[in-house]
Amino acid sequence: MTSPHKVQHDAEQLRYLVDTGRLPAAFGALSGAYAQLLAGMQAQQGPAAGAPTAEGKARYMMLTTGQIAAVRGSYNHLLFLQQHPSMRVGQALNPAVDWGAVEAEYFSHAPGHELVTVDDMLSPDALRALLDFCLESTIYFDVKSGYLGSYYFDGFNHPVLTQIIEELAVYMPNIFAHLTLTNMWSFKHDQDFSGALPVHADQAAVNFNLYLTPDDANLDADTGGIVVYKTGAPIDWDFAQYNRYESAPAMRDFIRRSGAARVRIPYRQNRLVFFHSNLLHESDQFAFRPGYRNRRINIVMLFGERGQHPTRGGRREAAGEHEEVPIDRSTMLL
């Protein structure tokens, strides 16, 4: 089972890898096979559907035996991984940023309401390395509604990501030196979808969100980033209540009743938005240019546990009571 937008992504990525010399020219035929598969899936939706729509591209579909045969051995396989231990860069975080001031700004907010934006977060070398890694590596296996996910154990673990984690602990030790990285992933979005993740909170203490796609891909400089509500999910809510698609209406009702402020942070390449993970948040609407290189790509890291609060002295406050639940990627928003 897969969706048309996933198949379109794979066809475009394979063509990109051939055109840039990362894969031999023979892989061009495989890109063509995916393009044919996409056309067949769209035909299965019926002529009445007309031109492909976002709804049609997001639909999960069972493949026929013949369609499976065309991509067997390549679909959701690691065909190319742009990675090597020597790919570490001289410095991952931008040394021109006043990281002490950034940390101080984080602690200027009331506990549980921390929200900070940092522009030009990465050094040029680190930004280039991560953008190439996400464009080239065939590791986006998780199919969501209008976007694809890649997680640490799928291969999303480039050496520069390790550098970022290490340097965050050095430059902002009161926040990151005492919180363990608990999850990390990247999402890559189809341009036919104007929004992706509905409102939710995350099972962590600090959320790290970084945008990679160049700004010239973004057709609306006022949108495309993230919306954060200055209210947290009640600590007694379990994971299903604050991180499931079907729980979004209840969360919106909670936000409305709380009267929480809505903070809209537009998309910018190399912009970091980090905040307390319990704050309710969602992807903003976006409009990006067509083309493989123009897909909206972001990176998320989660640090610590839900209920923890970093303190100025670098100590960890005790975590609140929370329920650990098994991960079911079919319904979770991560």
N, C-alpha and C positions, 0 to 999 in steps of 0.2 A: 504494500500500500504506500502511495506517495501522493504528491500534489503537483499540478502543472507548474506552479512557481518554482518548486524545487528542481524540476527537470529543466526548466528554462535556465535557472542559475547554473546548473552543471554543464549545459551545452555552452553557455557563454564563457564559463571559466575555462573549460577545455580549449576553446578557440583562443582565448587570451593566452593560455600557457603555450600553445603552439606558436602563436604570432610573436611572442616575446622570446622564443627559443628555449623555454624551460622544459618543454616536452618535444619529442621528435615529431616531424611532420605527419607520421603515420597516425598520430592521435587525432588528426583532423577528421578522419573517417568516424572516429568515436563521437566527436562533437556533432557530426552530421546525424549519427544514429540517435543521439538525444534530441536533436531538433525534430527528427521524424517522429520520435516517440511523443514529443510535445504536441505536434500537429494531430497525431492520432488520438491523444487524450482529449484535445479540444473538439475533435470530430465526434467523439463518444458523447460529449455533452449535448450534441444535437445541433442541427442547423438553425434552430429557433433561437439559440443562444446568441447568434450573430458574432460580432467581434468579441475577443476575449475580455472578460470583465475581472475585476478584483475578486469578486465572489467566486467566479468560476475557477480562477487560478488558485484560490485557497482551498478548494474542495479536495478532500481526500478521496482517492480513487483506487480501486483494485485493478492491477494490470493483468492483461491476458497472458497466456503462456508464451505467445510469440513476442509480446512486448518485453516480458521478463528476459527472454533469451537474448534480445538485442543489447541489453545492458548488463547481463550477468557477468560477474567478475570485475565490474567497474563501479556500479552504483554503490555509494557510501563505502567506497574502498579508498585507502590511502594511496593515491596515484602519484602525488608529489607533495613533499614536505620541505618547505624552505626553512631549514634549521641546521645549525651546527654550533657546538660549544664556543667556537671562536667568534661567533656573531655578537658577543657582548660589545658594547660601545664604550668609548672613553668615559662618558657620563650619561646616564639616562634622564635624570631630571634636569630641567633648565637651570643653570647656575645663576642666571640673571633674575630669577624670581626670589623675592625676599620670603623664604620659607618660614622664618621666625614670625614674620608679620601674619602670614597665612595661618599658622598655628594659633597665634593670639586671636585672630578674628574668629576662628572656630570656637574658642572658649569664651568669646564675648557674648555668645548666645546662651539662653537658658538651657540647662541640661535636658536633652531629649528634643531640642529644637535647633540643633546646630545645622547650618547650611552655608557652604562656602563655594565660590566659583573662582577658578584660577585659569587665566588664559596663558597660552604658550607654555604649557606644563612640561612638555618633553623637549629635550635637545633635538636639533634637526636630524642628527644621525639616528636617534632612537625612534623618532616619528617615522622616518623613512623606512626603517627596518620593520616596524610593526605593521605599517600599511602594506608593504610588500608581502609580509608573512600572511596577512589576512586575505589579500587578493590572490596569492599564488597557492597556498596550501589547501589541499582537498580534504578538509576536516570538518566541514559544516554539515553534519549528519542529522541533526535534530530538526524535524520539520514542524514549524509552528504556523499559525494563521498569518501568512504574509511575510514571515521572516524565518531565517534559519539560525540555529544555535550550534556553537562549538564549545566544548567543555574541556577541562584539564585532561581528562582521561581519553578524550578523542584525539588529543595531540595539540591542544591549545596551551602550549607551555614553552614558548620561545625564551631563550636566554635573557633577552632584554626585559621580559616580564619579571624574571627573577631579580634583575637589577633594580627595577622600579620598586619592588617590595623591600629590598635591602636598603635602598636610598631613602624611601619614605621613613623608615625607622631611624635613620640618621638625622634627616633634616627636620622631621616633626616627631621627635621621640615620645613626647607626652601623649600623642594620639596612637602612633603605630608601633612603637617599640614593645608594647605590652599586650597587643592584640594579635592573635594568630589569624593568618589567612585561612578562611574556611571554605571559600568557593571562588571560582574565577571562570569567566566565559566571555565569548564575543557573540554578538548578534549581527546579522547581515540582512538588510531589509530590501524587499522588492519595491520598486518605485510606484507600482500601481496601487499600493496601499497607503492611504493618507495618514494612518496611525498604526501603532502596533500594540504595545502593552497597555491594557487598561489599568485602572487604579489598583494599587497593592502596596504592601510593606514587605520587608525582607527579614529573614531569620538570621540577624547579625547585629553588630553594634554600629559599624560604620560602612556606608556604601561609597564606592569609588566608581565614577562613571566618566569615561574618556571617549571623545569623538575623534575619528581618524580621517574620514573622507574629506578631500579638499573642498574649500568653501565655494569654488566655482560650480560645484555640482548642485548646490542648494539654490533653489529658485525663489525662496522667500527668507530673507535674512532675519525676519522677526519671529520665525517659528522653527520647528525641526528639532528642538532640544528636549527638554524635560519640564514637567509641571510638578511642583512639590507643594503639598498642602501643609501648613504649619500646625498640624495636629497628628499625634501618633495613634496607631491602632491600640485599643485597650490591651493592657498587658495580659489580661486573662483570655483574650482571643487565642484560639489555637491556629495552627498553620493553615488549615482549610478555610478559616474565617478571614484571613488577611492576605492569602496568596493563591486564590483560585479564581478562575474566570467567573464561575457561577456566583461568587461572593461579591463581585463588583457592585451590583445595585445596592446591597446592604452597606458597603463601604461609602458609596456616594451619599446615601441617606445619612450616615453618621457624620460625614463632612458637612453636609448642609445644616444639620442640627447643631453642630459644634460652632458654626460661624467662622471656621478657620480661614485664614488668609491664603490666597492662591498665588504662588510665586512661579512665574513663567520665565524660564531661562532659555534663550534662543540657541540654536546650533551654531557652533564655531569649530573649525578644525583645531585639534590640539587644545580644546577646552576641557578642563577637569571640573566636574561638579561632585563634591563629596559632602555627605550629610549623615545625620543619625538614621540608621536603617529602619527604625520604627515609624518614621514619618511616612505618611501615605503619599504616593507619587505615581506618575504615569508618563508614558511617552507623549510628547506633543504631536499635533498634526504636522505633517511635513510634505514638501513637494521637491523632489530631486529630479535632475535631468535623466533621461534614459541612457542606457549604456552600462556595461559591466563595471567599469571603473567608478561610476557615479553612484553605486549602491551605498546607502547610508550604513556605515559600520561603526559600532561602538564596542567598548570593552568595559566589563563590570568586574570589580573585585569586591568581595565581602570579607570584612575583618571582625573577629570577635563573635560573641554570642548575644542573642536578644536579651535585653535587660542590663547589659554592661554599659558603663559610661566611662570613657577615658577622663582622667583628671589632670589638672595642671601639674601635679607632682609626679605624674607618670604611674600612679598606682591604679589598679583595677578595682572598681567598686564591685560588690557582689552582684552576680546576675540574679534577676528576678526569676520566679518560678515560670517555666515554660515547658511545653510538651514537645518532645522529640518525635517526629513522625517519619515514616518511610517516604523516600522520594518517589513520586510517580510523575514522570515527565509529561505524560499525556494530558494532565490537567493543571500542572503547576505553571506559573508565569515565568519562572527562571529560564 
